[in-house]
Amino acid sequence: MKSLTKYIKVGLLVGGTCLLSPAHALVATYLAPGWNATDYLTLATATRSIEFDATGNLYIEDVSDDGSGGVSILKLEASSAYTSISNFVSYATSYDGVTGLDFDGLGNLYVSERAASGDAGVIRKINATIPELIGDVRTFNHHRPTGVDADSEGNVYYTGRMESDGTFGNVYRIDSAGNRTILLENVVGTGIALDSLGHIFISTPGRADLGFTQNSIYMFDLSDSINAERIATFDETGGELTFDDAGNLYMIDNIDHTKIIKLSFVPLPQTAWLFISGLFLLIFSSNRKRHQAT
């Protein structure tokens, strides 16, 4: 174990929330009812990938490893308020950089990587107990994974994109037998996470020509994938997503890859919904009477 000073800056703790030190930060310009967003952590080293374990420890991969021929996944201890660090696992790679991390709840860690071209990549499986690399889940020759998630049934989910075609994007699932299917077609994502109910959360890039609000997070219900719910929109692009065991959603920024944003859902009290419903009915009734009068 060694000091984390080289890798991370932790802001002031106010009310249990880690506030960013004065610096550039993502700003939420829209939040769906019941959702709130707070600045959680500022890393002093850039990463495209974030993941929490069951005890709240944070795992990242340093982008300075890009193109080095090796991957080193770092573990930031929650018990030290993320001020100490250890190397969790390292392995050799021919790919350019890590884009996502995810534990499956079965003792495995999945790692997505991209090729230097941006049009190829791989998802790897690590035994998180030892820990050591088990092998490749699947390699990709025509797109790269921009994030990864996995469930306790052995399914792996990822967002696929192409550097050569910025409008290309799908959300895929690889089952435990290695079969791949497209779950969401023409959905371009910069990150992915699944909640405990199986909803798929996708972060969108900073493009206005993709059918979704740019720089946003959407929630998809596979039983009604046409009607995605926009959870949040930010002033700049976000990247990989992950949930903690308490159901909080986290996103790493996709600009300098150092800001972690925390999003939490707090259902509105029933009285608030009654007030909103009553206000809507009042406005509707008023407009109807005005139209009848004319």
BAFISE-896004 format. One line per field, with one value per residue (C-alpha): x, y, z; residue number from 0; residue in three letters. Coordinates in steps of 0.02 Angstrom, whole numbers, plus 50000, padded with zeros to 5 digits. Layout:
// BAFISE-896004
u: c(X ...)
v: c(Y ...)
w: c(Z ...)
firo: c(NUM ...)
mikol: c(ALA ...)
// end
This chain:
// BAFISE-896004
u: c(50000 50065 50005 49878 49944 50015 49849 49703 49645 49500 49396 49312 49192 49027 48880 48968 48989 49160 49162 49276 49421 49406 49425 49328 49175 49026 48869 48696 48584 48436 48384 48229 48107 48176 48357 48499 48681 48830 49016 49090 49277 49418 49557 49733 49759 49649 49543 49406 49346 49272 49197 49151 49157 49032 49126 49140 49320 49349 49441 49515 49640 49769 49760 49949 49956 49884 49995 50119 50085 50018 49863 49869 49704 49717 49616 49572 49526 49358 49414 49548 49427 49518 49685 49781 49808 49869 49891 49744 49798 49914 49928 50004 49898 49916 49770 49783 49680 49547 49370 49271 49271 49133 49114 48980 48944 49014 49195 49241 49297 49267 49380 49343 49487 49500 49625 49723 49617 49457 49373 49421 49434 49414 49325 49426 49378 49479 49465 49444 49478 49657 49663 49726 49676 49565 49556 49457 49267 49265 49369 49293 49362 49233 49194 49262 49179 49161 49103 49056 48934 48890 48753 48753 48687 48846 48784 48902 48837 48932 48913 48998 49061 49174 49305 49286 49097 49039 48856 48877 48826 48734 48709 48756 48736 48851 48772 48863 48880 48967 48820 48803 48642 48601 48488 48474 48508 48572 48607 48778 48847 49003 48966 48845 48779 48637 48535 48466 48303 48389 48368 48509 48585 48682 48784 48779 48919 48926 48840 48671 48643 48614 48431 48462 48503 48691 48794 48654 48612 48463 48376 48310 48183 48204 48017 47988 48153 48072 48028 48194 48191 48316 48389 48512 48598 48766 48859 48996 49018 49016 49096 49085 48947 48934 48819 48866 48776 48665 48594 48687 48746 48919 48993 49171 49188 49244 49346 49495 49436 49461 49290 49168 48986 48863 48679 48548 48362 48250 48065 47957 47839 47660 47606 47722 47648 47473 47522 47597 47445 47327 47425 47418 47230 47207 47304 47214 47044 47087 47144 46987 46872 46967 46948 46762 46739 46815)
v: c(50000 50174 50352 50404 50581 50545 50480 50567 50730 50722 50878 50936 50815 50904 50803 50643 50698 50725 50895 50935 51050 51213 51154 51114 51005 50934 51035 50957 51064 50945 50815 50705 50720 50632 50630 50734 50750 50792 50809 50655 50644 50722 50605 50670 50535 50515 50359 50303 50166 50164 50024 49994 49831 49778 49871 50033 50021 50108 50030 50129 50105 50240 50308 50335 50148 50182 50104 50038 49854 49831 49860 49901 49911 50011 49989 50144 50101 50166 50146 50279 50397 50345 50412 50249 50142 49970 49880 49759 49665 49688 49599 49619 49680 49722 49845 50031 50071 50017 50086 49999 49891 49789 49656 49526 49476 49302 49341 49402 49571 49616 49738 49817 49881 49976 49964 50117 50129 50148 50018 49860 49799 49659 49615 49514 49415 49420 49307 49443 49326 49282 49402 49351 49359 49213 49257 49346 49347 49409 49511 49638 49682 49808 49913 49948 49929 50097 50021 49854 49782 49605 49520 49372 49255 49266 49393 49532 49697 49831 49985 49971 50118 50154 50292 50292 50314 50422 50385 50197 50125 49978 49902 49718 49569 49417 49270 49140 49029 49169 49211 49396 49491 49673 49735 49916 49962 50133 50185 50268 50261 50321 50211 50081 50018 49904 49933 49797 49792 49761 49936 49987 50160 50237 50396 50487 50577 50761 50747 50818 50702 50536 50543 50573 50728 50747 50737 50645 50486 50383 50236 50096 49966 49819 49784 49958 50007 50135 50252 50286 50402 50544 50547 50691 50809 50893 51038 50921 50739 50599 50428 50259 50227 50114 50081 50051 49923 50060 50099 50262 50294 50364 50436 50482 50636 50609 50769 50756 50590 50644 50701 50575 50628 50540 50529 50470 50441 50497 50465 50618 50609 50565 50738 50814 50705 50753 50936 50919 50821 50949 51092 51007 50981 51162 51226 51106 51158 51343 51325 51226 51359 51495 51403 51375 51561 51605)
w: c(50000 49959 49969 49838 49824 49652 49589 49671 49745 49866 49894 50053 50135 50165 50229 50179 49998 49925 49839 49694 49723 49624 49445 49289 49326 49236 49268 49256 49145 49162 49291 49281 49429 49582 49522 49592 49540 49651 49620 49702 49671 49572 49520 49493 49363 49211 49186 49068 49184 49359 49464 49647 49742 49875 50013 49915 49857 49691 49543 49399 49258 49226 49047 49054 49019 48845 48713 48842 48811 48987 49093 49279 49372 49532 49692 49794 49973 50034 50216 50186 50096 49936 49997 49981 49829 49779 49615 49600 49444 49296 49130 48957 48812 48628 48637 48664 48820 48944 48922 49059 49215 49298 49433 49399 49580 49545 49583 49409 49343 49161 49069 48900 48793 48629 48487 48435 48277 48379 48268 48362 48540 48666 48828 48953 49108 49268 49420 49551 49697 49653 49552 49380 49198 49142 48958 48823 48822 48642 48522 48401 48230 48169 48323 48496 48666 48753 48917 48995 49122 49176 49275 49394 49257 49156 49028 48974 48905 48811 48703 48534 48429 48280 48266 48077 48085 48230 48194 48218 48385 48462 48634 48638 48754 48756 48846 48950 48795 48698 48586 48545 48510 48480 48620 48565 48384 48330 48510 48520 48696 48786 48937 49005 49172 49228 49385 49499 49399 49234 49163 49048 49073 48928 48921 48753 48660 48618 48450 48401 48251 48341 48389 48574 48674 48676 48837 48925 49021 48964 49048 48936 48986 48866 48876 48801 48722 48607 48750 48835 48986 48993 49168 49154 49033 49064 48989 48927 48881 49008 48991 49076 49205 49357 49504 49684 49792 49864 49692 49661 49483 49445 49285 49239 49130 48951 48933 49051 49127 49308 49373 49448 49461 49576 49530 49654 49637 49779 49741 49762 49912 49869 49923 49793 49655 49712 49705 49530 49470 49545 49466 49297 49311 49364 49214 49097 49165 49153 48972 48928 49001 48909 48743 48775 48810 48642)
firo: c(0 1 2 3 4 5 6 7 8 9 10 11 12 13 14 15 16 17 18 19 20 21 22 23 24 25 26 27 28 29 30 31 32 33 34 35 36 37 38 39 40 41 42 43 44 45 46 47 48 49 50 51 52 53 54 55 56 57 58 59 60 61 62 63 64 65 66 67 68 69 70 71 72 73 74 75 76 77 78 79 80 81 82 83 84 85 86 87 88 89 90 91 92 93 94 95 96 97 98 99 100 101 102 103 104 105 106 107 108 109 110 111 112 113 114 115 116 117 118 119 120 121 122 123 124 125 126 127 128 129 130 131 132 133 134 135 136 137 138 139 140 141 142 143 144 145 146 147 148 149 150 151 152 153 154 155 156 157 158 159 160 161 162 163 164 165 166 167 168 169 170 171 172 173 174 175 176 177 178 179 180 181 182 183 184 185 186 187 188 189 190 191 192 193 194 195 196 197 198 199 200 201 202 203 204 205 206 207 208 209 210 211 212 213 214 215 216 217 218 219 220 221 222 223 224 225 226 227 228 229 230 231 232 233 234 235 236 237 238 239 240 241 242 243 244 245 246 247 248 249 250 251 252 253 254 255 256 257 258 259 260 261 262 263 264 265 266 267 268 269 270 271 272 273 274 275 276 277 278 279 280 281 282 283 284 285 286 287 288 289 290 291 292 293)
mikol: c(MET LYS SER LEU THR LYS TYR ILE LYS VAL GLY LEU LEU VAL GLY GLY THR CYS LEU LEU SER PRO ALA HIS ALA LEU VAL ALA THR TYR LEU ALA PRO GLY TRP ASN ALA THR ASP TYR LEU THR LEU ALA THR ALA THR ARG SER ILE GLU PHE ASP ALA THR GLY ASN LEU TYR ILE GLU ASP VAL SER ASP ASP GLY SER GLY GLY VAL SER ILE LEU LYS LEU GLU ALA SER SER ALA TYR THR SER ILE SER ASN PHE VAL SER TYR ALA THR SER TYR ASP GLY VAL THR GLY LEU ASP PHE ASP GLY LEU GLY ASN LEU TYR VAL SER GLU ARG ALA ALA SER GLY ASP ALA GLY VAL ILE ARG LYS ILE ASN ALA THR ILE PRO GLU LEU ILE GLY ASP VAL ARG THR PHE ASN HIS HIS ARG PRO THR GLY VAL ASP ALA ASP SER GLU GLY ASN VAL TYR TYR THR GLY ARG MET GLU SER ASP GLY THR PHE GLY ASN VAL TYR ARG ILE ASP SER ALA GLY ASN ARG THR ILE LEU LEU GLU ASN VAL VAL GLY THR GLY ILE ALA LEU ASP SER LEU GLY HIS ILE PHE ILE SER THR PRO GLY ARG ALA ASP LEU GLY PHE THR GLN ASN SER ILE TYR MET PHE ASP LEU SER ASP SER ILE ASN ALA GLU ARG ILE ALA THR PHE ASP GLU THR GLY GLY GLU LEU THR PHE ASP ASP ALA GLY ASN LEU TYR MET ILE ASP ASN ILE ASP HIS THR LYS ILE ILE LYS LEU SER PHE VAL PRO LEU PRO GLN THR ALA TRP LEU PHE ILE SER GLY LEU PHE LEU LEU ILE PHE SER SER ASN ARG LYS ARG HIS GLN ALA THR)
// end
